[in-house]
């Protein structure tokens, strides 16, 4: 699940703007 952590962060960061 460690690989899904950065993935979720990137998606949320890109979905922010």
URJO-V893910 format. One record per run of one state. SS is the DSSP state (A for helix, B for strand, O for the rest). FROM is the first residue (numbers start at 1). LEN is the number of residues. If there is no record, write none. Layout:
BEGIN
ss = {SS	SS}
from = {FROM	FROM}
len = {LEN	LEN}
END
This chain:
BEGIN
ss = {O	A	O}
from = {1	2	17}
len = {1	15	1}
END
